[in-house]
Amino acid sequence: MKNALKVERARRDLTQAALAGLVGVSRQTINAIELGKFIPSTVLALKIAHVFEMSVHAVFELEERDWLKP
Amino acid sequence: MLVAFVLSFTANLDDITRGFAEGYNGTQNPDTGRTIHVPDADIISSELSVRLIWISLALSLSGLLMYIFSREKVEDEFIRKLRYMSLSRSLLYSWLFAAVFMVVNKKTEFGGIYILQLQLILYVVIYNYYKKWKFA
């Protein structure tokens, strides 16, 4: 799953720690999501999208290979 | 936990020195030609050794409980995932190590207390590696 976290964060001049504070998670969580190592839960994805004032689809996007996974 | 590790090491000091001595016993000194015999050096009495192992076990278990009930400042879904991952890997690696140790070294027993200590140490190392290094 691709995400635009880094781009949107840079656009709003937010640090990882600041975004983490806004959604109530650790900085490591934001870093892991940005690196594509962790897929957030629906609630967390909605919270992140809410902070960016965007839809979840605009922040997180499915890739072709995601459809191949069971 | 470190204290527990040191105590269990101290409790087995005699076995460790005996292991070194056995390697020398029966061999010949190349200079004098005499057969070497290293006497048993009882550094720690067997009672003290048993007592140290019990203290070490108690400390290891309390260390385990402390890690089970410890919480991060922000305890979220990713941190929980890291905990599960570290725990499963520490279990896997410690049992693998124990299995290899038992196959390679049939004489020495790798008891439960040492497996527990190894699991604890591995858990702390793996968890901190993920949190402070890989996803820092």
N, CA and C atoms of all chains as a GROMACS GRO file, in nm:
protein
  618
    1MET      N    1   0.083  -0.120   0.000
    1MET     CA    2   0.000   0.000   0.000
    1MET      C    3   0.087   0.125   0.000
    2LYS      N    4   0.059   0.213  -0.095
    2LYS     CA    5   0.135   0.339  -0.102
    2LYS      C    6   0.070   0.441  -0.009
    3ASN      N    7   0.149   0.536   0.036
    3ASN     CA    8   0.088   0.646   0.113
    3ASN      C    9   0.161   0.777   0.086
    4ALA      N   10   0.086   0.884   0.106
    4ALA     CA   11   0.142   1.017   0.077
    4ALA      C   12   0.173   1.091   0.207
    5LEU      N   13   0.202   1.016   0.308
    5LEU     CA   14   0.224   1.075   0.441
    5LEU      C   15   0.338   1.176   0.442
    6LYS      N   16   0.449   1.135   0.384
    6LYS     CA   17   0.570   1.219   0.387
    6LYS      C   18   0.546   1.351   0.311
    7VAL      N   19   0.483   1.336   0.194
    7VAL     CA   20   0.456   1.454   0.110
    7VAL      C   21   0.361   1.550   0.180
    8GLU      N   22   0.252   1.495   0.233
    8GLU     CA   23   0.151   1.580   0.299
    8GLU      C   24   0.204   1.644   0.426
    9ARG      N   25   0.290   1.567   0.493
    9ARG     CA   26   0.352   1.619   0.615
    9ARG      C   27   0.444   1.736   0.581
   10ALA      N   28   0.522   1.718   0.473
   10ALA     CA   29   0.615   1.824   0.430
   10ALA      C   30   0.537   1.947   0.385
   11ARG      N   31   0.424   1.922   0.317
   11ARG     CA   32   0.342   2.033   0.267
   11ARG      C   33   0.290   2.119   0.383
   12ARG      N   34   0.262   2.052   0.492
   12ARG     CA   35   0.209   2.125   0.610
   12ARG      C   36   0.318   2.159   0.712
   13ASP      N   37   0.441   2.130   0.675
   13ASP     CA   38   0.556   2.160   0.761
   13ASP      C   39   0.541   2.094   0.901
   14LEU      N   40   0.502   1.968   0.896
   14LEU     CA   41   0.483   1.894   1.021
   14LEU      C   42   0.597   1.794   1.038
   15THR      N   43   0.648   1.783   1.158
   15THR     CA   44   0.750   1.679   1.183
   15THR      C   45   0.676   1.548   1.213
   16GLN      N   46   0.752   1.438   1.211
   16GLN     CA   47   0.692   1.307   1.244
   16GLN      C   48   0.635   1.312   1.385
   17ALA      N   49   0.712   1.374   1.476
   17ALA     CA   50   0.669   1.380   1.617
   17ALA      C   51   0.540   1.462   1.631
   18ALA      N   52   0.532   1.572   1.553
   18ALA     CA   53   0.413   1.658   1.561
   18ALA      C   54   0.290   1.584   1.511
   19LEU      N   55   0.305   1.515   1.397
   19LEU     CA   56   0.193   1.438   1.344
   19LEU      C   57   0.154   1.326   1.441
   20ALA      N   58   0.256   1.262   1.497
   20ALA     CA   59   0.230   1.154   1.594
   20ALA      C   60   0.151   1.208   1.713
   21GLY      N   61   0.187   1.326   1.759
   21GLY     CA   62   0.116   1.390   1.869
   21GLY      C   63  -0.029   1.420   1.834
   22LEU      N   64  -0.052   1.463   1.709
   22LEU     CA   65  -0.188   1.500   1.667
   22LEU      C   66  -0.282   1.379   1.657
   23VAL      N   67  -0.224   1.265   1.618
   23VAL     CA   68  -0.310   1.145   1.605
   23VAL      C   69  -0.298   1.051   1.725
   24GLY      N   70  -0.208   1.085   1.819
   24GLY     CA   71  -0.197   1.008   1.943
   24GLY      C   72  -0.125   0.875   1.931
   25VAL      N   73  -0.020   0.874   1.847
   25VAL     CA   74   0.063   0.753   1.838
   25VAL      C   75   0.210   0.791   1.860
   26SER      N   76   0.298   0.692   1.858
   26SER     CA   77   0.440   0.720   1.876
   26SER      C   78   0.503   0.766   1.744
   27ARG      N   79   0.616   0.832   1.753
   27ARG     CA   80   0.685   0.879   1.632
   27ARG      C   81   0.730   0.761   1.547
   28GLN      N   82   0.766   0.651   1.615
   28GLN     CA   83   0.810   0.531   1.543
   28GLN      C   84   0.698   0.476   1.453
   29THR      N   85   0.575   0.491   1.499
   29THR     CA   86   0.460   0.442   1.420
   29THR      C   87   0.448   0.519   1.289
   30ILE      N   88   0.461   0.653   1.299
   30ILE     CA   89   0.454   0.736   1.178
   30ILE      C   90   0.569   0.701   1.083
   31ASN      N   91   0.687   0.682   1.140
   31ASN     CA   92   0.804   0.646   1.060
   31ASN      C   93   0.783   0.512   0.989
   32ALA      N   94   0.730   0.414   1.062
   32ALA     CA   95   0.707   0.281   1.003
   32ALA      C   96   0.602   0.287   0.892
   33ILE      N   97   0.500   0.372   0.910
   33ILE     CA   98   0.397   0.386   0.806
   33ILE      C   99   0.459   0.450   0.682
   34GLU      N  100   0.538   0.555   0.703
   34GLU     CA  101   0.604   0.624   0.590
   34GLU      C  102   0.696   0.530   0.513
   35LEU      N  103   0.765   0.442   0.586
   35LEU     CA  104   0.857   0.349   0.522
   35LEU      C  105   0.784   0.233   0.454
   36GLY      N  106   0.655   0.224   0.478
   36GLY     CA  107   0.575   0.116   0.420
   36GLY      C  108   0.592  -0.015   0.494
   37LYS      N  109   0.643  -0.009   0.617
   37LYS     CA  110   0.667  -0.130   0.695
   37LYS      C  111   0.548  -0.166   0.782
   38PHE      N  112   0.457  -0.072   0.797
   38PHE     CA  113   0.341  -0.097   0.883
   38PHE      C  114   0.215  -0.039   0.820
   39ILE      N  115   0.112  -0.123   0.812
   39ILE     CA  116  -0.016  -0.077   0.758
   39ILE      C  117  -0.104  -0.040   0.877
   40PRO      N  118  -0.145   0.087   0.884
   40PRO     CA  119  -0.223   0.129   1.001
   40PRO      C  120  -0.364   0.071   1.002
   41SER      N  121  -0.424   0.073   1.119
   41SER     CA  122  -0.563   0.027   1.130
   41SER      C  123  -0.654   0.131   1.064
   42THR      N  124  -0.779   0.093   1.042
   42THR     CA  125  -0.875   0.186   0.978
   42THR      C  126  -0.890   0.314   1.060
   43VAL      N  127  -0.896   0.297   1.192
   43VAL     CA  128  -0.915   0.413   1.280
   43VAL      C  129  -0.796   0.509   1.266
   44LEU      N  130  -0.676   0.454   1.268
   44LEU     CA  131  -0.557   0.539   1.258
   44LEU      C  132  -0.548   0.606   1.121
   45ALA      N  133  -0.581   0.531   1.016
   45ALA     CA  134  -0.580   0.588   0.880
   45ALA      C  135  -0.680   0.704   0.870
   46LEU      N  136  -0.797   0.685   0.930
   46LEU     CA  137  -0.900   0.792   0.930
   46LEU      C  138  -0.853   0.914   1.008
   47LYS      N  139  -0.786   0.888   1.120
   47LYS     CA  140  -0.734   1.000   1.201
   47LYS      C  141  -0.630   1.080   1.123
   48ILE      N  142  -0.540   1.009   1.055
   48ILE     CA  143  -0.434   1.076   0.977
   48ILE      C  144  -0.497   1.159   0.865
   49ALA      N  145  -0.593   1.097   0.796
   49ALA     CA  146  -0.662   1.168   0.687
   49ALA      C  147  -0.735   1.291   0.741
   50HIS      N  148  -0.793   1.278   0.859
   50HIS     CA  149  -0.865   1.390   0.922
   50HIS      C  150  -0.770   1.506   0.952
   51VAL      N  151  -0.651   1.473   1.002
   51VAL     CA  152  -0.550   1.577   1.033
   51VAL      C  153  -0.509   1.650   0.905
   52PHE      N  154  -0.497   1.576   0.796
   52PHE     CA  155  -0.458   1.636   0.668
   52PHE      C  156  -0.576   1.700   0.594
   53GLU      N  157  -0.694   1.683   0.650
   53GLU     CA  158  -0.819   1.732   0.588
   53GLU      C  159  -0.834   1.679   0.446
   54MET      N  160  -0.812   1.548   0.436
   54MET     CA  161  -0.822   1.481   0.306
   54MET      C  162  -0.902   1.352   0.326
   55SER      N  163  -0.938   1.288   0.215
   55SER     CA  164  -1.005   1.158   0.229
   55SER      C  165  -0.897   1.050   0.247
   56VAL      N  166  -0.936   0.937   0.302
   56VAL     CA  167  -0.839   0.828   0.325
   56VAL      C  168  -0.776   0.784   0.192
   57HIS      N  169  -0.858   0.783   0.087
   57HIS     CA  170  -0.809   0.741  -0.045
   57HIS      C  171  -0.699   0.832  -0.098
   58ALA      N  172  -0.705   0.957  -0.059
   58ALA     CA  173  -0.604   1.052  -0.108
   58ALA      C  174  -0.471   1.034  -0.035
   59VAL      N  175  -0.479   0.980   0.085
   59VAL     CA  176  -0.356   0.960   0.164
   59VAL      C  177  -0.300   0.818   0.143
   60PHE      N  178  -0.390   0.721   0.146
   60PHE     CA  179  -0.348   0.580   0.130
   60PHE      C  180  -0.406   0.526   0.000
   61GLU      N  181  -0.321   0.454  -0.073
   61GLU     CA  182  -0.364   0.403  -0.203
   61GLU      C  183  -0.321   0.256  -0.219
   62LEU      N  184  -0.414   0.176  -0.265
   62LEU     CA  185  -0.382   0.034  -0.285
   62LEU      C  186  -0.295   0.017  -0.409
   63GLU      N  187  -0.206  -0.082  -0.404
   63GLU     CA  188  -0.122  -0.114  -0.519
   63GLU      C  189  -0.173  -0.243  -0.583
   64GLU      N  190  -0.123  -0.273  -0.701
   64GLU     CA  191  -0.164  -0.394  -0.773
   64GLU      C  192  -0.140  -0.520  -0.689
   65ARG      N  193  -0.022  -0.524  -0.626
   65ARG     CA  194   0.016  -0.645  -0.550
   65ARG      C  195  -0.073  -0.667  -0.427
   66ASP      N  196  -0.137  -0.560  -0.379
   66ASP     CA  197  -0.228  -0.575  -0.265
   66ASP      C  198  -0.347  -0.663  -0.299
   67TRP      N  199  -0.386  -0.663  -0.429
   67TRP     CA  200  -0.499  -0.744  -0.473
   67TRP      C  201  -0.461  -0.891  -0.483
   68LEU      N  202  -0.330  -0.917  -0.494
   68LEU     CA  203  -0.285  -1.056  -0.507
   68LEU      C  204  -0.276  -1.126  -0.372
   69LYS      N  205  -0.264  -1.047  -0.266
   69LYS     CA  206  -0.256  -1.105  -0.131
   69LYS      C  207  -0.389  -1.166  -0.091
   70PRO      N  208  -0.386  -1.278  -0.017
   70PRO     CA  209  -0.513  -1.340   0.025
   70PRO      C  210  -0.581  -1.258   0.135
   71MET      N  211   1.767  -0.800   3.585
   71MET     CA  212   1.789  -0.912   3.494
   71MET      C  213   1.936  -0.940   3.474
   72LEU      N  214   2.012  -0.831   3.465
   72LEU     CA  215   2.157  -0.846   3.451
   72LEU      C  216   2.217  -0.910   3.576
   73VAL      N  217   2.161  -0.873   3.691
   73VAL     CA  218   2.206  -0.930   3.818
   73VAL      C  219   2.178  -1.081   3.817
   74ALA      N  220   2.059  -1.117   3.768
   74ALA     CA  221   2.021  -1.259   3.760
   74ALA      C  222   2.117  -1.336   3.671
   75PHE      N  223   2.154  -1.275   3.562
   75PHE     CA  224   2.246  -1.337   3.467
   75PHE      C  225   2.384  -1.358   3.532
   76VAL      N  226   2.431  -1.255   3.602
   76VAL     CA  227   2.562  -1.262   3.669
   76VAL      C  228   2.558  -1.368   3.779
   77LEU      N  229   2.447  -1.374   3.854
   77LEU     CA  230   2.435  -1.472   3.962
   77LEU      C  231   2.437  -1.615   3.909
   78SER      N  232   2.364  -1.640   3.803
   78SER     CA  233   2.362  -1.777   3.748
   78SER      C  234   2.498  -1.813   3.690
   79PHE      N  235   2.568  -1.714   3.637
   79PHE     CA  236   2.704  -1.738   3.587
   79PHE      C  237   2.796  -1.773   3.703
   80THR      N  238   2.784  -1.696   3.813
   80THR     CA  239   2.867  -1.720   3.932
   80THR      C  240   2.837  -1.858   3.991
   81ALA      N  241   2.709  -1.895   3.992
   81ALA     CA  242   2.670  -2.025   4.048
   81ALA      C  243   2.735  -2.141   3.974
   82ASN      N  244   2.764  -2.120   3.847
   82ASN     CA  245   2.823  -2.228   3.766
   82ASN      C  246   2.972  -2.208   3.742
   83LEU      N  247   3.034  -2.126   3.824
   83LEU     CA  248   3.177  -2.097   3.807
   83LEU      C  249   3.262  -2.223   3.816
   84ASP      N  250   3.225  -2.312   3.910
   84ASP     CA  251   3.299  -2.438   3.927
   84ASP      C  252   3.293  -2.524   3.802
   85ASP      N  253   3.173  -2.533   3.743
   85ASP     CA  254   3.158  -2.613   3.620
   85ASP      C  255   3.240  -2.555   3.507
   86ILE      N  256   3.246  -2.421   3.503
   86ILE     CA  257   3.322  -2.354   3.396
   86ILE      C  258   3.471  -2.384   3.412
   87THR      N  259   3.523  -2.369   3.535
   87THR     CA  260   3.667  -2.393   3.557
   87THR      C  261   3.698  -2.542   3.535
   88ARG      N  262   3.602  -2.629   3.575
   88ARG     CA  263   3.622  -2.773   3.555
   88ARG      C  264   3.630  -2.806   3.406
   89GLY      N  265   3.550  -2.739   3.330
   89GLY     CA  266   3.550  -2.760   3.185
   89GLY      C  267   3.685  -2.724   3.124
   90PHE      N  268   3.744  -2.615   3.173
   90PHE     CA  269   3.878  -2.576   3.125
   90PHE      C  270   3.983  -2.676   3.171
   91ALA      N  271   3.972  -2.721   3.298
   91ALA     CA  272   4.071  -2.813   3.355
   91ALA      C  273   4.070  -2.947   3.282
   92GLU      N  274   3.948  -2.994   3.246
   92GLU     CA  275   3.935  -3.124   3.179
   92GLU      C  276   4.010  -3.126   3.047
   93GLY      N  277   4.016  -3.013   2.983
   93GLY     CA  278   4.089  -3.004   2.856
   93GLY      C  279   4.238  -3.026   2.874
   94TYR      N  280   4.289  -2.988   2.992
   94TYR     CA  281   4.433  -3.000   3.019
   94TYR      C  282   4.469  -3.135   3.080
   95ASN      N  283   4.378  -3.190   3.161
   95ASN     CA  284   4.408  -3.313   3.234
   95ASN      C  285   4.444  -3.427   3.138
   96GLY      N  286   4.551  -3.495   3.171
   96GLY     CA  287   4.593  -3.610   3.090
   96GLY      C  288   4.688  -3.574   2.978
   97THR      N  289   4.703  -3.446   2.948
   97THR     CA  290   4.796  -3.407   2.842
   97THR      C  291   4.938  -3.396   2.901
   98GLN      N  292   5.036  -3.395   2.814
   98GLN     CA  293   5.175  -3.388   2.861
   98GLN      C  294   5.231  -3.248   2.843
   99ASN      N  295   5.310  -3.207   2.943
   99ASN     CA  296   5.378  -3.078   2.934
   99ASN      C  297   5.490  -3.092   2.830
  100PRO      N  298   5.491  -3.013   2.725
  100PRO     CA  299   5.593  -3.029   2.620
  100PRO      C  300   5.737  -3.005   2.670
  101ASP      N  301   5.753  -2.925   2.776
  101ASP     CA  302   5.888  -2.896   2.828
  101ASP      C  303   5.939  -3.006   2.920
  102THR      N  304   5.854  -3.047   3.014
  102THR     CA  305   5.901  -3.145   3.115
  102THR      C  306   5.862  -3.288   3.078
  103GLY      N  307   5.763  -3.306   2.996
  103GLY     CA  308   5.718  -3.440   2.960
  103GLY      C  309   5.626  -3.503   3.063
  104ARG      N  310   5.595  -3.427   3.168
  104ARG     CA  311   5.507  -3.479   3.273
  104ARG      C  312   5.360  -3.468   3.232
  105THR      N  313   5.281  -3.558   3.286
  105THR     CA  314   5.136  -3.553   3.261
  105THR      C  315   5.076  -3.445   3.349
  106ILE      N  316   4.995  -3.360   3.285
  106ILE     CA  317   4.936  -3.248   3.360
  106ILE      C  318   4.809  -3.295   3.431
  107HIS      N  319   4.796  -3.257   3.558
  107HIS     CA  320   4.671  -3.281   3.629
  107HIS      C  321   4.632  -3.153   3.703
  108VAL      N  322   4.527  -3.095   3.660
  108VAL     CA  323   4.480  -2.971   3.724
  108VAL      C  324   4.381  -3.010   3.835
  109PRO      N  325   4.410  -2.974   3.960
  109PRO     CA  326   4.318  -3.010   4.069
  109PRO      C  327   4.185  -2.934   4.061
  110ASP      N  328   4.079  -2.998   4.111
  110ASP     CA  329   3.948  -2.932   4.114
  110ASP      C  330   3.952  -2.813   4.208
  111ALA      N  331   3.918  -2.698   4.157
  111ALA     CA  332   3.917  -2.580   4.242
  111ALA      C  333   3.772  -2.546   4.276
  112ASP      N  334   3.732  -2.580   4.398
  112ASP     CA  335   3.594  -2.550   4.439
  112ASP      C  336   3.586  -2.405   4.485
  113ILE      N  337   3.547  -2.320   4.394
  113ILE     CA  338   3.538  -2.176   4.426
  113ILE      C  339   3.409  -2.150   4.504
  114ILE      N  340   3.304  -2.217   4.462
  114ILE     CA  341   3.173  -2.195   4.526
  114ILE      C  342   3.118  -2.328   4.575
  115SER      N  343   3.070  -2.330   4.700
  115SER     CA  344   3.015  -2.455   4.754
  115SER      C  345   2.884  -2.488   4.682
  116SER      N  346   2.848  -2.617   4.685
  116SER     CA  347   2.727  -2.659   4.612
  116SER      C  348   2.602  -2.594   4.672
  117GLU      N  349   2.600  -2.574   4.805
  117GLU     CA  350   2.483  -2.510   4.869
  117GLU      C  351   2.467  -2.365   4.820
  118LEU      N  352   2.581  -2.297   4.818
  118LEU     CA  353   2.577  -2.157   4.772
  118LEU      C  354   2.536  -2.150   4.626
  119SER      N  355   2.585  -2.248   4.548
  119SER     CA  356   2.552  -2.253   4.407
  119SER      C  357   2.401  -2.268   4.386
  120VAL      N  358   2.340  -2.361   4.463
  120VAL     CA  359   2.194  -2.382   4.454
  120VAL      C  360   2.119  -2.256   4.496
  121ARG      N  361   2.168  -2.192   4.604
  121ARG     CA  362   2.104  -2.069   4.653
  121ARG      C  363   2.111  -1.958   4.548
  122LEU      N  364   2.228  -1.946   4.485
  122LEU     CA  365   2.245  -1.842   4.382
  122LEU      C  366   2.153  -1.867   4.263
  123ILE      N  367   2.138  -1.996   4.228
  123ILE     CA  368   2.050  -2.029   4.115
  123ILE      C  369   1.905  -1.993   4.148
  124TRP      N  370   1.862  -2.018   4.272
  124TRP     CA  371   1.726  -1.984   4.312
  124TRP      C  372   1.704  -1.832   4.310
  125ILE      N  373   1.803  -1.759   4.362
  125ILE     CA  374   1.792  -1.611   4.361
  125ILE      C  375   1.786  -1.562   4.216
  126SER      N  376   1.872  -1.622   4.135
  126SER     CA  377   1.878  -1.584   3.993
  126SER      C  378   1.744  -1.612   3.924
  127LEU      N  379   1.684  -1.728   3.958
  127LEU     CA  380   1.554  -1.764   3.899
  127LEU      C  381   1.446  -1.664   3.942
  128ALA      N  382   1.448  -1.628   4.071
  128ALA     CA  383   1.350  -1.531   4.123
  128ALA      C  384   1.365  -1.397   4.053
  129LEU      N  385   1.489  -1.354   4.036
  129LEU     CA  386   1.515  -1.226   3.969
  129LEU      C  387   1.474  -1.230   3.822
  130SER      N  388   1.501  -1.345   3.758
  130SER     CA  389   1.464  -1.360   3.616
  130SER      C  390   1.313  -1.352   3.600
  131LEU      N  391   1.241  -1.421   3.690
  131LEU     CA  392   1.094  -1.419   3.682
  131LEU      C  393   1.039  -1.280   3.709
  132SER      N  394   1.100  -1.210   3.808
  132SER     CA  395   1.050  -1.075   3.835
  132SER      C  396   1.082  -0.983   3.717
  133GLY      N  397   1.198  -1.005   3.653
  133GLY     CA  398   1.232  -0.928   3.532
  133GLY      C  399   1.131  -0.953   3.422
  134LEU      N  400   1.091  -1.080   3.407
  134LEU     CA  401   0.991  -1.117   3.306
  134LEU      C  402   0.859  -1.047   3.333
  135LEU      N  403   0.816  -1.047   3.461
  135LEU     CA  404   0.690  -0.981   3.499
  135LEU      C  405   0.697  -0.831   3.474
  136MET      N  406   0.815  -0.772   3.505
  136MET     CA  407   0.831  -0.628   3.483
  136MET      C  408   0.816  -0.595   3.335
  137TYR      N  409   0.872  -0.680   3.249
  137TYR     CA  410   0.862  -0.654   3.106
  137TYR      C  411   0.720  -0.678   3.054
  138ILE      N  412   0.650  -0.775   3.115
  138ILE     CA  413   0.513  -0.802   3.072
  138ILE      C  414   0.424  -0.681   3.104
  139PHE      N  415   0.442  -0.624   3.224
  139PHE     CA  416   0.353  -0.516   3.268
  139PHE      C  417   0.406  -0.376   3.238
  140SER      N  418   0.526  -0.366   3.180
  140SER     CA  419   0.579  -0.234   3.148
  140SER      C  420   0.505  -0.174   3.028
  141ARG      N  421   0.490  -0.043   3.028
  141ARG     CA  422   0.420   0.025   2.920
  141ARG      C  423   0.503   0.142   2.870
  142GLU      N  424   0.492   0.170   2.740
  142GLU     CA  425   0.560   0.286   2.682
  142GLU      C  426   0.478   0.411   2.713
  143LYS      N  427   0.537   0.528   2.688
  143LYS     CA  428   0.464   0.653   2.711
  143LYS      C  429   0.340   0.657   2.619
  144VAL      N  430   0.363   0.618   2.493
  144VAL     CA  431   0.251   0.605   2.399
  144VAL      C  432   0.246   0.459   2.356
  145GLU      N  433   0.145   0.390   2.402
  145GLU     CA  434   0.132   0.247   2.372
  145GLU      C  435   0.029   0.231   2.260
  146ASP      N  436   0.076   0.226   2.136
  146ASP     CA  437  -0.019   0.217   2.024
  146ASP      C  438  -0.010   0.081   1.954
  147GLU      N  439  -0.082   0.070   1.841
  147GLU     CA  440  -0.090  -0.057   1.771
  147GLU      C  441   0.045  -0.104   1.715
  148PHE      N  442   0.127  -0.009   1.673
  148PHE     CA  443   0.257  -0.046   1.618
  148PHE      C  444   0.351  -0.096   1.728
  149ILE      N  445   0.349  -0.029   1.842
  149ILE     CA  446   0.433  -0.070   1.956
  149ILE      C  447   0.391  -0.210   2.003
  150ARG      N  448   0.259  -0.235   2.003
  150ARG     CA  449   0.209  -0.369   2.041
  150ARG      C  450   0.258  -0.473   1.942
  151LYS      N  451   0.258  -0.435   1.813
  151LYS     CA  452   0.306  -0.528   1.710
  151LYS      C  453   0.454  -0.557   1.731
  152LEU      N  454   0.532  -0.451   1.765
  152LEU     CA  455   0.675  -0.468   1.792
  152LEU      C  456   0.697  -0.564   1.909
  153ARG      N  457   0.614  -0.550   2.012
  153ARG     CA  458   0.625  -0.638   2.129
  153ARG      C  459   0.602  -0.783   2.090
  154TYR      N  460   0.494  -0.809   2.014
  154TYR     CA  461   0.463  -0.946   1.972
  154TYR      C  462   0.575  -1.002   1.885
  155MET      N  463   0.624  -0.918   1.792
  155MET     CA  464   0.730  -0.962   1.701
  155MET      C  465   0.857  -0.996   1.780
  156SER      N  466   0.894  -0.908   1.874
  156SER     CA  467   1.015  -0.930   1.954
  156SER      C  468   1.000  -1.055   2.039
  157LEU      N  469   0.880  -1.073   2.096
  157LEU     CA  470   0.857  -1.189   2.182
  157LEU      C  471   0.865  -1.319   2.102
  158SER      N  472   0.800  -1.322   1.985
  158SER     CA  473   0.801  -1.445   1.905
  158SER      C  474   0.941  -1.475   1.855
  159ARG      N  475   1.015  -1.371   1.817
  159ARG     CA  476   1.152  -1.394   1.769
  159ARG      C  477   1.244  -1.438   1.881
  160SER      N  478   1.228  -1.379   1.999
  160SER     CA  479   1.314  -1.419   2.110
  160SER      C  480   1.286  -1.564   2.149
  161LEU      N  481   1.158  -1.604   2.144
  161LEU     CA  482   1.124  -1.744   2.174
  161LEU      C  483   1.186  -1.837   2.070
  162LEU      N  484   1.169  -1.801   1.945
  162LEU     CA  485   1.220  -1.884   1.836
  162LEU      C  486   1.372  -1.898   1.843
  163TYR      N  487   1.442  -1.786   1.857
  163TYR     CA  488   1.589  -1.789   1.858
  163TYR      C  489   1.642  -1.862   1.980
  164SER      N  490   1.579  -1.840   2.098
  164SER     CA  491   1.631  -1.905   2.219
  164SER      C  492   1.611  -2.056   2.213
  165TRP      N  493   1.495  -2.102   2.163
  165TRP     CA  494   1.473  -2.247   2.152
  165TRP      C  495   1.561  -2.308   2.044
  166LEU      N  496   1.585  -2.234   1.937
  166LEU     CA  497   1.678  -2.282   1.833
  166LEU      C  498   1.818  -2.296   1.891
  167PHE      N  499   1.859  -2.195   1.967
  167PHE     CA  500   1.991  -2.198   2.030
  167PHE      C  501   2.001  -2.316   2.126
  168ALA      N  502   1.894  -2.335   2.206
  168ALA     CA  503   1.893  -2.445   2.303
  168ALA      C  504   1.902  -2.580   2.231
  169ALA      N  505   1.828  -2.593   2.120
  169ALA     CA  506   1.829  -2.719   2.044
  169ALA      C  507   1.966  -2.747   1.986
  170VAL      N  508   2.027  -2.643   1.926
  170VAL     CA  509   2.161  -2.659   1.867
  170VAL      C  510   2.262  -2.690   1.977
  171PHE      N  511   2.249  -2.621   2.091
  171PHE     CA  512   2.341  -2.643   2.204
  171PHE      C  513   2.332  -2.787   2.253
  172MET      N  514   2.210  -2.841   2.263
  172MET     CA  515   2.192  -2.977   2.312
  172MET      C  516   2.246  -3.081   2.215
  173VAL      N  517   2.234  -3.052   2.086
  173VAL     CA  518   2.285  -3.146   1.984
  173VAL      C  519   2.438  -3.142   1.982
  174VAL      N  520   2.494  -3.022   1.984
  174VAL     CA  521   2.640  -3.006   1.975
  174VAL      C  522   2.708  -3.049   2.105
  175ASN      N  523   2.655  -3.003   2.217
  175ASN     CA  524   2.717  -3.029   2.347
  175ASN      C  525   2.625  -3.117   2.430
  176LYS      N  526   2.646  -3.248   2.420
  176LYS     CA  527   2.554  -3.341   2.487
  176LYS      C  528   2.583  -3.352   2.637
  177LYS      N  529   2.705  -3.315   2.676
  177LYS     CA  530   2.743  -3.330   2.817
  177LYS      C  531   2.674  -3.227   2.905
  178THR      N  532   2.677  -3.103   2.861
  178THR     CA  533   2.626  -2.994   2.944
  178THR      C  534   2.477  -2.972   2.921
  179GLU      N  535   2.405  -2.957   3.032
  179GLU     CA  536   2.261  -2.935   3.024
  179GLU      C  537   2.232  -2.785   3.012
  180PHE      N  538   2.144  -2.750   2.921
  180PHE     CA  539   2.105  -2.609   2.906
  180PHE      C  540   1.965  -2.597   2.966
  181GLY      N  541   1.964  -2.573   3.098
  181GLY     CA  542   1.839  -2.580   3.174
  181GLY      C  543   1.741  -2.467   3.147
  182GLY      N  544   1.620  -2.485   3.203
  182GLY     CA  545   1.510  -2.391   3.183
  182GLY      C  546   1.541  -2.248   3.224
  183ILE      N  547   1.612  -2.235   3.336
  183ILE     CA  548   1.644  -2.100   3.386
  183ILE      C  549   1.730  -2.022   3.285
  184TYR      N  550   1.821  -2.094   3.219
  184TYR     CA  551   1.910  -2.027   3.123
  184TYR      C  552   1.834  -1.993   2.995
  185ILE      N  553   1.740  -2.081   2.959
  185ILE     CA  554   1.657  -2.053   2.841
  185ILE      C  555   1.572  -1.929   2.869
  186LEU      N  556   1.518  -1.922   2.991
  186LEU     CA  557   1.436  -1.806   3.031
  186LEU      C  558   1.518  -1.677   3.027
  187GLN      N  559   1.640  -1.685   3.081
  187GLN     CA  560   1.727  -1.567   3.081
  187GLN      C  561   1.763  -1.526   2.939
  188LEU      N  562   1.792  -1.626   2.856
  188LEU     CA  563   1.826  -1.597   2.716
  188LEU      C  564   1.709  -1.531   2.644
  189GLN      N  565   1.588  -1.583   2.672
  189GLN     CA  566   1.468  -1.525   2.611
  189GLN      C  567   1.450  -1.380   2.653
  190LEU      N  568   1.471  -1.353   2.780
  190LEU     CA  569   1.456  -1.216   2.831
  190LEU      C  570   1.557  -1.122   2.767
  191ILE      N  571   1.682  -1.166   2.763
  191ILE     CA  572   1.787  -1.082   2.705
  191ILE      C  573   1.759  -1.058   2.556
  192LEU      N  574   1.721  -1.165   2.485
  192LEU     CA  575   1.692  -1.152   2.342
  192LEU      C  576   1.572  -1.060   2.320
  193TYR      N  577   1.470  -1.072   2.406
  193TYR     CA  578   1.352  -0.987   2.392
  193TYR      C  579   1.390  -0.839   2.404
  194VAL      N  580   1.469  -0.808   2.507
  194VAL     CA  581   1.510  -0.668   2.529
  194VAL      C  582   1.593  -0.618   2.411
  195VAL      N  583   1.687  -0.701   2.366
  195VAL     CA  584   1.775  -0.661   2.254
  195VAL      C  585   1.694  -0.641   2.126
  196ILE      N  586   1.608  -0.738   2.092
  196ILE     CA  587   1.532  -0.729   1.966
  196ILE      C  588   1.433  -0.612   1.970
  197TYR      N  589   1.363  -0.596   2.082
  197TYR     CA  590   1.264  -0.488   2.095
  197TYR      C  591   1.330  -0.351   2.081
  198ASN      N  592   1.445  -0.336   2.150
  198ASN     CA  593   1.515  -0.206   2.142
  198ASN      C  594   1.577  -0.184   2.005
  199TYR      N  595   1.619  -0.293   1.939
  199TYR     CA  596   1.672  -0.280   1.803
  199TYR      C  597   1.563  -0.226   1.710
  200TYR      N  598   1.443  -0.284   1.720
  200TYR     CA  599   1.333  -0.238   1.635
  200TYR      C  600   1.295  -0.093   1.667
  201LYS      N  601   1.282  -0.064   1.795
  201LYS     CA  602   1.228   0.065   1.836
  201LYS      C  603   1.330   0.178   1.820
  202LYS      N  604   1.453   0.153   1.862
  202LYS     CA  605   1.551   0.262   1.865
  202LYS      C  606   1.644   0.265   1.745
  203TRP      N  607   1.640   0.159   1.663
  203TRP     CA  608   1.733   0.153   1.551
  203TRP      C  609   1.658   0.144   1.418
  204LYS      N  610   1.583   0.037   1.400
  204LYS     CA  611   1.518   0.012   1.271
  204LYS      C  612   1.408   0.115   1.240
  205PHE      N  613   1.325   0.146   1.339
  205PHE     CA  614   1.214   0.239   1.315
  205PHE      C  615   1.232   0.369   1.393
  206ALA      N  616   1.356   0.402   1.425
  206ALA     CA  617   1.382   0.522   1.506
  206ALA      C  618   1.348   0.650   1.431
   0.00000   0.00000   0.00000
